[in-house]
Amino acid sequence: MKKKQRESLPPVWPEVLRRIRPHAGWVTLSLFCALVSSVGLLLVPIYCGEAVDAMLGGKGSVDFDVVSRMAVAIGTVTALCALAQWVLSACNNRVAFLVSQEIRDEAIRKIQRLPLSWLDTHPVGDLVSRVIADVETLSDGLLLGFAQFFTGIVTIIGTLVMMFRLSPPVTLAVAVLTPLSMLVAGFIAKRSAKWFHQQSAVRGEETAYINEMIDGQRVVQAFGREAASQADFDEVNDRLAEASLKATFFSSLVNPSTRLVNNLVYAAVAVAGALLAIGRSDAMSVGSLSAFLAYASQYAKPFNEISGVVTELQNAFACARRTFGLLEVQDQVPDAPDALDSLEAKGAIRLWDVSFRYVPERPLIEDFSLEVRPGQRIAIVGPTGCGKTTLINLLMRFYDVNAGEIAVDGHETRTLTRHALRVNWGMVLQDTWLRAGTIRENIAFGKPDATEEEIIAAAKAADIHSFIRRLPQGYDTVITEAGEGISQGQKQLLCIARVMLCLPPMLILDEATSSIDTRTEIRIQAAFKRMMEGRTSFIVAHRLSTIREADVILVMRDGHIVEQGSHESLMAQDGFYAKLYNSQFAA
């Protein structure tokens, strides 16, 4: 399993606010609805207090006119509050889901711009977790944040104003004592934050491990590594459980702690208000006392609610840091501003003093030079690790050279846009890649507007048409990205058909027939010969019998060309190539 590299994570709040800003209209409407709802809730205690005073009027009589008016007012205000809350929820949902949608879109575009050197050192499962699970958690946190903070701020300010009207001394006591609950919440939240960060990171690690084990399950079972794999998973899972339990434990202390403080404040307000109502009839009536207690409860409620969602908010921000960390990764070297965006290549390729190394302290290709004429077939052979596939990566500009230059038709590749360069190449790799979809969609991946006749012709050229016809729905048969139900050789034939359909002027065949049986290989080699006719082709092969007809064979060793020539001339030299070739056919 790949080890994740530690990375600096950007702050959350400024980035979240920046992404909410384009939706200011919906946020404004949400704030207005929060204001309407909060003001309505502030009016209800006043109406209730007046109704209480009307029912406790002098001489034991009840002023039913006042009580009726207050009942109608309470019903009307409650209905308006319910409507405002509904609109508030709709606005919050829209903002949260739009923001998460935009972050996912940006994350996918970001992944397509990232250098392969970064992607090669980060597990796929961890990236999937950042784009899917972490963004979903952020969306849930935004929903809770909008719902609690918008209404909470208005409620706190409004209740303070209303309580001050009823009794300034008691209101000041409430305002001084209530922040104690926030100090308690902040003290606990600081200790739970680190565990939420660790929980998010370990969850991504576990997702990556699960993805790795599912992909390699056949190998795991073939080598009897089920128990060892389970042990490795248990170790990661135990760390996730520990981080989750500690994060939840500390954060769960926040709500009861703040409720305890607020309840003590409420009790103190009730006692003080009752003494005022009993001792001085002009200071506070019973109705005013009931309204004041209602406001005191409303004033404490936002603090309780905010502290109650601290768990979700901390989890959301921890996940947001991981997602924003992905978005902050340095892009691959951008195309030059004046780079050519189109090129109809003839296939002349020149490499001059090329040097490259994946790791600075470990040389791989040094002072490599090569000149290829249009239409030549260049075979690259050599032991594992000599730089064959690395050379292909440099030709496609998946990696940039550390020194020297590579030119196509006289244009240095860094003076071309990557698209202009790569559209002139066709690749068939040893590692097959299929997308979830129909057989037709997979063949037409590089040419979506291809006609049915073109797709069938490409399939016939790749010698897979007859197999496709035997499938239940033919070319409309749906396959998964893992290609379940078809053999490895058939997957590779589909990839070959994909290139057959486009037929660009330059080709790369990197162990393209490694998963095909000998009988099929003979037919595929004939198809390749037709496909390579007039096209510059690079053929990487371990099976040396497949490259005997190449125009030039490059024999690589330790990043250098040690021999070069046709098959016959290299065999006559009786050098390194001859030894490689003969070792494959030794009795």
C-alpha positions as CSV (number, residue, x, y, z in Angstrom):
1,M,0.0,0.0,0.0
2,K,1.4,3.4,-1.0
3,K,2.4,5.7,1.9
4,K,0.8,9.1,1.8
5,Q,3.0,12.1,1.8
6,R,2.4,14.7,4.4
7,E,1.1,18.0,2.9
8,S,0.4,21.4,4.1
9,L,-3.4,22.0,4.4
10,P,-4.9,25.4,3.7
11,P,-7.2,27.3,6.2
12,V,-10.9,26.4,5.8
13,W,-13.0,29.4,6.6
14,P,-11.7,31.8,4.0
15,E,-11.9,29.1,1.3
16,V,-15.5,28.2,2.3
17,L,-16.6,31.8,2.3
18,R,-15.0,32.4,-1.1
19,R,-17.0,29.5,-2.6
20,I,-20.3,30.7,-1.0
21,R,-19.8,34.2,-2.3
22,P,-21.1,33.5,-5.9
23,H,-24.4,32.3,-4.3
24,A,-24.9,35.6,-2.4
25,G,-28.5,36.0,-3.7
26,W,-29.6,32.7,-2.1
27,V,-27.6,33.5,1.1
28,T,-29.4,36.9,1.3
29,L,-32.8,35.3,0.9
30,S,-31.8,32.8,3.6
31,L,-30.8,35.6,5.9
32,F,-34.0,37.5,5.3
33,C,-36.0,34.3,6.1
34,A,-33.9,33.8,9.2
35,L,-34.7,37.4,10.3
36,V,-38.5,36.9,9.7
37,S,-38.5,33.6,11.6
38,S,-36.5,34.9,14.5
39,V,-38.6,38.1,14.8
40,G,-41.8,36.1,14.7
41,L,-40.5,33.8,17.5
42,L,-39.6,37.0,19.5
43,L,-43.2,38.3,19.2
44,V,-44.9,35.1,20.4
45,P,-43.7,35.5,24.1
46,I,-45.0,39.2,24.1
47,Y,-48.4,38.0,22.8
48,C,-48.4,35.2,25.3
49,G,-47.5,37.6,28.2
50,E,-50.3,40.0,27.2
51,A,-52.7,37.1,27.1
52,V,-51.6,35.9,30.6
53,D,-52.1,39.4,32.0
54,A,-55.5,39.6,30.3
55,M,-56.5,36.4,31.9
56,L,-55.2,37.5,35.3
57,G,-57.0,40.9,35.2
58,G,-58.4,42.6,38.2
59,K,-61.6,41.4,39.9
60,G,-61.2,37.9,38.6
61,S,-62.5,38.8,35.1
62,V,-60.9,37.7,31.8
63,D,-60.6,40.1,28.9
64,F,-61.6,37.7,26.2
65,D,-61.2,40.3,23.4
66,V,-57.5,40.7,24.3
67,V,-57.1,36.9,24.6
68,S,-58.8,36.4,21.2
69,R,-56.6,39.0,19.5
70,M,-53.5,37.5,21.0
71,A,-54.5,34.0,19.9
72,V,-55.0,35.1,16.3
73,A,-51.7,37.0,16.4
74,I,-49.9,34.0,17.7
75,G,-51.4,31.7,15.1
76,T,-50.6,34.2,12.2
77,V,-47.0,34.7,13.4
78,T,-46.4,31.0,13.9
79,A,-47.6,30.3,10.3
80,L,-45.3,33.0,8.9
81,C,-42.4,31.5,10.9
82,A,-43.1,28.0,9.5
83,L,-43.2,29.4,5.9
84,A,-39.9,31.3,6.5
85,Q,-38.3,28.2,8.0
86,W,-39.3,26.2,4.9
87,V,-37.9,28.8,2.5
88,L,-34.7,29.1,4.7
89,S,-34.2,25.3,4.5
90,A,-34.7,25.3,0.7
91,C,-32.1,28.1,0.3
92,N,-29.6,26.5,2.6
93,N,-30.0,23.1,0.7
94,R,-29.4,24.8,-2.6
95,V,-26.3,26.7,-1.5
96,A,-24.8,23.6,0.2
97,F,-25.4,21.3,-2.7
98,L,-24.3,23.8,-5.3
99,V,-21.0,24.4,-3.4
100,S,-20.3,20.7,-3.1
101,Q,-21.1,20.2,-6.8
102,E,-18.7,22.9,-7.8
103,I,-16.0,21.5,-5.5
104,R,-16.3,18.1,-7.0
105,D,-16.2,19.5,-10.5
106,E,-13.1,21.5,-9.7
107,A,-11.5,18.4,-8.0
108,I,-12.0,16.3,-11.1
109,R,-10.6,19.0,-13.4
110,K,-7.7,19.4,-10.9
111,I,-6.9,15.7,-11.0
112,Q,-6.7,15.9,-14.8
113,R,-4.1,18.8,-14.4
114,L,-2.0,17.2,-11.7
115,P,1.4,15.9,-12.6
116,L,1.7,12.1,-12.8
117,S,4.6,12.3,-10.3
118,W,2.1,13.4,-7.7
119,L,-0.6,10.9,-8.7
120,D,1.9,8.1,-8.6
121,T,2.6,8.8,-4.9
122,H,-1.0,9.0,-3.7
123,P,-3.4,6.1,-3.3
124,V,-6.4,6.1,-5.6
125,G,-8.8,5.3,-2.7
126,D,-7.6,8.3,-0.8
127,L,-8.3,10.6,-3.7
128,V,-11.7,9.0,-4.2
129,S,-12.4,9.6,-0.5
130,R,-11.4,13.3,-0.8
131,V,-13.7,13.9,-3.8
132,I,-16.7,11.9,-2.6
133,A,-16.9,11.3,1.1
134,D,-15.0,14.4,2.3
135,V,-17.1,16.7,0.1
136,E,-20.3,15.1,1.3
137,T,-19.3,15.7,4.9
138,L,-18.5,19.3,4.1
139,S,-21.9,19.7,2.5
140,D,-23.6,18.3,5.6
141,G,-21.6,20.7,7.8
142,L,-22.6,23.7,5.6
143,L,-26.3,22.8,6.0
144,L,-25.9,22.6,9.8
145,G,-23.9,25.8,9.8
146,F,-26.5,27.8,7.8
147,A,-29.4,26.5,9.8
148,Q,-27.8,27.2,13.2
149,F,-25.7,30.3,12.7
150,F,-28.1,32.5,10.6
151,T,-31.1,32.0,12.9
152,G,-28.9,31.8,16.0
153,I,-27.3,35.2,15.6
154,V,-30.6,37.0,14.9
155,T,-32.2,35.2,17.9
156,I,-29.4,36.1,20.3
157,I,-29.5,39.8,19.3
158,G,-33.3,40.0,19.3
159,T,-33.8,38.3,22.6
160,L,-31.3,40.6,24.3
161,V,-33.2,43.6,23.0
162,M,-36.6,42.3,24.1
163,M,-35.3,41.2,27.5
164,F,-33.6,44.6,28.0
165,R,-37.0,46.3,27.4
166,L,-38.5,44.1,30.2
167,S,-35.7,44.3,32.8
168,P,-32.3,45.8,32.1
169,P,-30.6,44.6,35.3
170,V,-31.5,40.9,34.8
171,T,-30.7,41.2,31.1
172,L,-27.2,42.3,31.9
173,A,-26.7,39.4,34.2
174,V,-27.8,37.0,31.5
175,A,-25.5,38.6,28.9
176,V,-22.6,38.3,31.3
177,L,-23.2,34.7,32.5
178,T,-24.2,33.0,29.2
179,P,-20.8,33.3,27.4
180,L,-19.5,30.9,30.0
181,S,-21.1,28.1,28.0
182,M,-19.1,29.2,24.9
183,L,-15.9,29.2,26.9
184,V,-16.6,25.6,28.0
185,A,-17.5,24.6,24.4
186,G,-14.3,26.1,23.1
187,F,-12.2,24.4,25.7
188,I,-13.5,21.0,24.8
189,A,-13.6,21.7,21.0
190,K,-9.9,22.4,20.8
191,R,-9.2,18.9,22.2
192,S,-11.5,17.1,19.9
193,A,-10.4,19.0,16.7
194,K,-7.1,17.0,16.3
195,W,-9.0,13.7,16.6
196,F,-11.4,14.8,13.8
197,H,-8.4,15.6,11.6
198,Q,-6.8,12.2,12.3
199,Q,-10.2,10.5,11.7
200,S,-10.5,12.0,8.3
201,A,-7.0,11.1,7.3
202,V,-7.2,7.5,8.5
203,R,-10.6,7.1,6.8
204,G,-8.9,8.1,3.5
205,E,-6.1,5.6,4.2
206,E,-8.7,2.8,4.9
207,T,-10.6,3.6,1.7
208,A,-7.3,3.3,-0.3
209,Y,-6.5,0.0,1.3
210,I,-10.0,-1.4,0.6
211,N,-9.7,-0.3,-3.0
212,E,-6.3,-1.9,-3.3
213,M,-7.5,-5.2,-1.8
214,I,-10.6,-5.4,-4.0
215,D,-8.5,-4.8,-7.1
216,G,-5.9,-7.4,-6.1
217,Q,-8.2,-10.0,-4.5
218,R,-7.2,-12.7,-7.0
219,V,-3.5,-12.2,-6.2
220,V,-4.2,-12.1,-2.4
221,Q,-6.1,-15.4,-2.6
222,A,-3.6,-17.0,-4.9
223,F,-0.8,-16.4,-2.5
224,G,-2.8,-17.3,0.6
225,R,-2.4,-13.8,2.0
226,E,-6.0,-13.4,3.3
227,A,-5.1,-13.5,7.0
228,A,-2.2,-11.1,6.5
229,S,-4.3,-8.7,4.5
230,Q,-7.0,-8.9,7.2
231,A,-4.4,-8.2,9.9
232,D,-3.2,-5.1,7.9
233,F,-6.8,-3.9,7.5
234,D,-7.6,-4.5,11.2
235,E,-4.6,-2.3,12.1
236,V,-5.9,0.6,10.0
237,N,-9.5,0.0,11.1
238,D,-8.4,0.0,14.8
239,R,-6.7,3.4,14.3
240,L,-9.8,4.7,12.7
241,A,-12.0,3.4,15.5
242,E,-9.7,5.0,18.1
243,A,-9.7,8.4,16.4
244,S,-13.5,8.2,15.8
245,L,-14.3,7.2,19.4
246,K,-12.0,9.9,20.9
247,A,-13.4,12.6,18.5
248,T,-17.0,11.7,19.3
249,F,-16.3,11.4,23.1
250,F,-14.7,14.8,23.4
251,S,-17.2,16.5,21.1
252,S,-20.2,14.9,22.9
253,L,-19.1,16.6,26.1
254,V,-19.9,20.0,24.6
255,N,-23.6,19.9,24.4
256,P,-24.4,18.7,28.0
257,S,-21.7,21.1,29.4
258,T,-23.2,24.1,27.7
259,R,-26.8,23.0,28.6
260,L,-25.7,22.8,32.3
261,V,-24.3,26.3,32.3
262,N,-27.4,27.7,30.4
263,N,-29.8,25.9,32.8
264,L,-28.1,27.4,35.8
265,V,-28.4,30.8,34.2
266,Y,-32.0,30.2,33.5
267,A,-32.7,29.2,37.0
268,A,-31.0,32.3,38.3
269,V,-33.0,34.5,36.0
270,A,-36.3,32.7,37.1
271,V,-35.5,33.3,40.8
272,A,-34.5,37.0,40.2
273,G,-37.5,37.7,38.1
274,A,-39.9,36.0,40.5
275,L,-38.5,38.1,43.4
276,L,-39.0,41.3,41.3
277,A,-42.6,40.3,40.4
278,I,-43.4,39.5,44.1
279,G,-41.5,42.3,45.7
280,R,-42.4,45.2,43.4
281,S,-45.6,44.9,41.4
282,D,-44.6,47.8,39.1
283,A,-41.2,46.2,38.3
284,M,-42.4,43.1,36.5
285,S,-45.8,41.6,36.0
286,V,-46.5,37.8,35.9
287,G,-47.1,38.1,32.2
288,S,-43.8,40.0,31.7
289,L,-42.0,37.4,33.8
290,S,-43.4,34.6,31.6
291,A,-42.2,36.5,28.5
292,F,-38.8,37.1,30.1
293,L,-38.3,33.4,30.9
294,A,-39.3,32.5,27.4
295,Y,-36.8,35.0,26.0
296,A,-34.1,33.6,28.4
297,S,-34.8,30.1,27.0
298,Q,-34.7,31.3,23.4
299,Y,-31.5,33.2,24.2
300,A,-29.8,30.1,25.5
301,K,-31.2,27.8,22.7
302,P,-28.8,29.0,19.9
303,F,-25.8,28.4,22.2
304,N,-27.0,24.9,22.9
305,E,-27.8,24.2,19.2
306,I,-24.4,25.5,18.0
307,S,-22.6,23.5,20.6
308,G,-24.7,20.4,19.6
309,V,-23.4,20.5,16.0
310,V,-19.7,21.1,16.9
311,T,-19.1,17.4,16.2
312,E,-20.4,17.8,12.6
313,L,-18.8,21.1,12.0
314,Q,-15.3,19.9,13.2
315,N,-15.7,16.8,11.1
316,A,-16.7,18.9,8.1
317,F,-13.8,21.3,8.4
318,A,-11.3,18.4,8.8
319,C,-12.7,16.8,5.6
320,A,-12.7,20.3,3.9
321,R,-9.0,20.7,4.7
322,R,-8.2,17.4,2.9
323,T,-10.3,18.4,-0.2
324,F,-8.9,21.9,-0.3
325,G,-5.4,20.4,0.1
326,L,-6.0,18.4,-3.1
327,L,-7.1,21.6,-4.9
328,E,-4.0,23.5,-3.7
329,V,-1.5,21.0,-5.1
330,Q,0.7,22.5,-7.8
331,D,-0.5,21.8,-11.3
332,Q,1.7,20.2,-13.9
333,V,3.9,22.7,-15.8
334,P,1.4,24.6,-17.9
335,D,1.7,24.9,-21.7
336,A,3.6,27.9,-22.8
337,P,1.4,30.9,-23.6
338,D,2.6,30.9,-27.2
339,A,2.5,27.1,-27.6
340,L,1.1,25.6,-30.9
341,D,-2.3,24.2,-30.3
342,S,-2.5,22.1,-33.5
343,L,0.0,20.0,-35.4
344,E,-0.4,17.5,-38.3
345,A,2.7,15.5,-37.5
346,K,4.6,13.5,-40.1
347,G,6.4,11.5,-37.5
348,A,10.0,12.8,-37.5
349,I,11.2,12.5,-33.9
350,R,14.5,13.7,-32.4
351,L,15.8,13.3,-28.9
352,W,18.9,15.2,-28.0
353,D,21.0,14.7,-24.8
354,V,17.9,13.7,-22.9
355,S,18.3,13.1,-19.2
356,F,15.6,12.2,-16.7
357,R,15.2,10.8,-13.2
358,Y,12.1,10.2,-11.1
359,V,14.1,10.6,-7.9
360,P,16.7,13.3,-7.9
361,E,19.4,11.1,-6.4
362,R,18.7,8.1,-8.6
363,P,19.7,8.6,-12.3
364,L,17.7,6.7,-14.9
365,I,18.2,8.1,-18.4
366,E,21.4,10.0,-19.1
367,D,22.5,11.8,-22.3
368,F,20.1,9.9,-24.5
369,S,20.0,10.8,-28.2
370,L,18.0,9.4,-31.0
371,E,16.8,10.4,-34.5
372,V,13.7,8.7,-36.1
373,R,12.6,9.3,-39.6
374,P,8.9,9.4,-40.5
375,G,7.3,6.0,-40.9
376,Q,10.1,4.1,-39.1
377,R,9.3,1.3,-36.7
378,I,11.5,1.6,-33.6
379,A,11.6,-1.4,-31.3
380,I,12.9,-0.8,-27.7
381,V,14.2,-3.8,-25.8
382,G,16.2,-4.4,-22.7
383,P,16.0,-5.7,-19.1
384,T,13.4,-4.6,-16.7
385,G,14.1,-1.1,-15.3
386,C,16.3,0.0,-18.1
387,G,14.1,3.0,-19.0
388,K,11.9,1.6,-21.8
389,T,8.5,2.7,-20.4
390,T,10.1,5.9,-19.1
391,L,11.1,6.8,-22.7
392,I,7.5,6.4,-23.7
393,N,6.4,8.7,-20.9
394,L,8.8,11.3,-22.1
395,L,7.6,11.0,-25.7
396,M,4.0,11.5,-24.6
397,R,5.1,14.3,-22.2
398,F,3.5,12.6,-19.2
399,Y,6.8,13.7,-17.6
400,D,9.1,16.5,-18.7
401,V,12.7,15.9,-19.3
402,N,15.2,17.2,-16.7
403,A,17.7,18.1,-19.5
404,G,17.9,18.0,-23.3
405,E,15.0,18.2,-25.6
406,I,12.5,16.1,-27.6
407,A,11.2,17.4,-30.9
408,V,8.4,16.3,-33.3
409,D,8.7,17.5,-36.9
410,G,11.2,20.1,-35.7
411,H,8.9,21.4,-32.9
412,E,10.3,21.0,-29.4
413,T,7.5,19.2,-27.4
414,R,7.4,22.0,-24.8
415,T,6.5,24.5,-27.5
416,L,3.4,22.4,-28.3
417,T,0.3,22.1,-26.1
418,R,-0.1,18.7,-24.6
419,H,-3.3,18.1,-26.5
420,A,-1.6,19.0,-29.8
421,L,1.2,16.6,-29.1
422,R,-0.9,13.7,-27.8
423,V,-3.6,13.8,-30.4
424,N,-0.9,12.7,-32.9
425,W,0.0,9.6,-30.8
426,G,-1.9,6.3,-30.4
427,M,-1.1,4.1,-27.4
428,V,-1.8,0.4,-26.6
429,L,-0.3,-0.4,-23.2
430,Q,0.3,-3.6,-21.3
431,D,-2.1,-2.4,-18.6
432,T,-5.5,-2.3,-20.1
433,W,-8.0,0.4,-19.2
434,L,-11.7,0.1,-19.9
435,R,-14.5,2.4,-18.8
436,A,-17.9,1.3,-17.5
437,G,-20.1,1.4,-20.5
438,T,-20.9,-0.5,-23.7
439,I,-18.4,-2.2,-26.0
440,R,-19.1,0.4,-28.6
441,E,-18.4,3.3,-26.2
442,N,-15.1,1.7,-25.2
443,I,-13.9,1.3,-28.8
444,A,-15.0,4.8,-29.7
445,F,-13.4,6.4,-26.6
446,G,-10.9,8.4,-28.7
447,K,-13.3,9.2,-31.5
448,P,-16.8,9.6,-30.1
449,D,-18.3,10.6,-33.4
450,A,-17.2,7.5,-35.2
451,T,-19.8,5.7,-37.4
452,E,-21.0,2.2,-36.8
453,E,-19.1,1.1,-39.9
454,E,-15.9,2.6,-38.6
455,I,-16.3,0.9,-35.2
456,I,-16.9,-2.5,-36.8
457,A,-14.0,-2.1,-39.2
458,A,-11.7,-1.3,-36.2
459,A,-13.0,-4.3,-34.3
460,K,-12.4,-6.5,-37.3
461,A,-8.9,-5.1,-37.8
462,A,-8.2,-6.0,-34.1
463,D,-9.6,-9.5,-34.6
464,I,-12.3,-9.0,-32.0
465,H,-15.4,-8.6,-34.1
466,S,-16.4,-12.2,-34.0
467,F,-16.1,-12.3,-30.2
468,I,-18.3,-9.2,-29.8
469,R,-21.0,-10.7,-32.1
470,R,-21.2,-13.6,-29.7
471,L,-21.9,-11.4,-26.7
472,P,-25.6,-11.2,-25.6
473,Q,-26.1,-7.6,-26.9
474,G,-23.2,-7.4,-29.3
475,Y,-21.7,-4.0,-29.4
476,D,-24.3,-2.8,-26.9
477,T,-23.1,-5.2,-24.2
478,V,-22.3,-3.3,-21.0
479,I,-19.0,-4.0,-19.3
480,T,-17.6,-2.7,-16.0
481,E,-14.3,-0.8,-15.6
482,A,-12.8,-4.0,-14.4
483,G,-14.0,-5.8,-17.6
484,E,-15.6,-8.6,-15.6
485,G,-16.7,-11.5,-17.8
486,I,-14.0,-11.0,-20.5
487,S,-10.5,-12.3,-20.5
488,Q,-7.4,-10.2,-20.2
489,G,-6.5,-10.8,-23.8
490,Q,-10.0,-9.7,-25.0
491,K,-9.6,-6.5,-22.9
492,Q,-6.3,-5.8,-24.7
493,L,-7.9,-6.5,-28.1
494,L,-10.6,-3.9,-27.2
495,C,-7.8,-1.4,-26.4
496,I,-6.1,-2.2,-29.8
497,A,-9.4,-1.7,-31.6
498,R,-9.6,1.7,-29.9
499,V,-6.3,2.8,-31.5
500,M,-7.3,1.1,-34.8
501,L,-10.3,3.4,-35.0
502,C,-8.2,6.6,-34.6
503,L,-5.0,5.7,-36.5
504,P,-2.9,8.7,-35.6
505,P,0.4,9.3,-37.4
506,M,2.5,8.0,-34.5
507,L,2.0,4.9,-32.5
508,I,3.3,3.4,-29.2
509,L,2.8,-0.3,-28.5
510,D,4.0,-1.0,-25.0
511,E,3.8,-4.8,-24.6
512,A,0.6,-4.6,-26.6
513,T,0.3,-8.4,-27.2
514,S,1.6,-9.6,-23.8
515,S,-1.9,-11.1,-22.8
516,I,-2.7,-12.6,-26.2
517,D,-2.2,-16.3,-27.1
518,T,0.3,-17.2,-29.8
519,R,-2.3,-18.0,-32.4
520,T,-4.1,-14.7,-32.0
521,E,-0.8,-12.9,-31.8
522,I,0.1,-13.9,-35.3
523,R,-3.1,-12.3,-36.6
524,I,-2.7,-9.2,-34.4
525,Q,0.9,-8.8,-35.7
526,A,-0.5,-8.8,-39.2
527,A,-3.0,-6.1,-38.2
528,F,-0.3,-4.1,-36.5
529,K,1.8,-4.3,-39.7
530,R,-1.0,-2.8,-41.7
531,M,-1.7,-0.2,-38.9
532,M,2.0,0.8,-38.8
533,E,2.4,1.2,-42.5
534,G,3.6,4.7,-43.1
535,R,3.4,5.6,-39.4
536,T,6.2,6.2,-37.0
537,S,5.9,3.5,-34.4
538,F,7.6,2.7,-31.1
539,I,7.3,-0.9,-29.9
540,V,8.3,-1.9,-26.4
541,A,8.6,-5.7,-26.2
542,H,10.0,-8.4,-23.9
543,R,8.9,-11.1,-26.4
544,L,11.7,-10.4,-28.9
545,S,10.1,-12.6,-31.6
546,T,7.5,-9.8,-32.1
547,I,10.0,-7.1,-33.2
548,R,12.1,-8.9,-35.7
549,E,10.7,-6.9,-38.6
550,A,11.4,-3.5,-36.9
551,D,13.4,-1.0,-38.9
552,V,15.6,-0.2,-35.9
553,I,16.0,-2.0,-32.7
554,L,17.2,0.0,-29.7
555,V,18.8,-2.1,-27.0
556,M,18.7,-0.2,-23.7
557,R,20.6,-0.8,-20.6
558,D,20.8,1.4,-17.5
559,G,19.2,4.3,-19.4
560,H,21.6,4.2,-22.3
561,I,21.4,2.8,-25.9
562,V,24.1,0.1,-25.8
563,E,23.3,-1.4,-29.3
564,Q,21.3,-0.2,-32.3
565,G,20.4,-1.8,-35.6
566,S,18.2,-4.3,-37.4
567,H,17.6,-7.8,-36.0
568,E,20.0,-9.4,-38.4
569,S,22.8,-6.9,-37.8
570,L,22.4,-7.2,-34.0
571,M,22.4,-11.0,-34.1
572,A,25.6,-10.8,-36.2
573,Q,27.2,-8.7,-33.5
574,D,26.7,-11.4,-31.0
575,G,26.4,-8.8,-28.3
576,F,23.8,-8.0,-25.5
577,Y,20.8,-8.3,-27.9
578,A,21.9,-11.6,-29.2
579,K,22.2,-12.9,-25.6
580,L,18.7,-11.7,-24.8
581,Y,17.2,-13.2,-27.9
582,N,18.9,-16.5,-27.6
583,S,18.0,-16.8,-23.9
584,Q,14.3,-16.8,-24.9
585,F,14.7,-19.6,-27.3
586,A,17.3,-21.7,-25.4
587,A,16.4,-25.4,-25.3
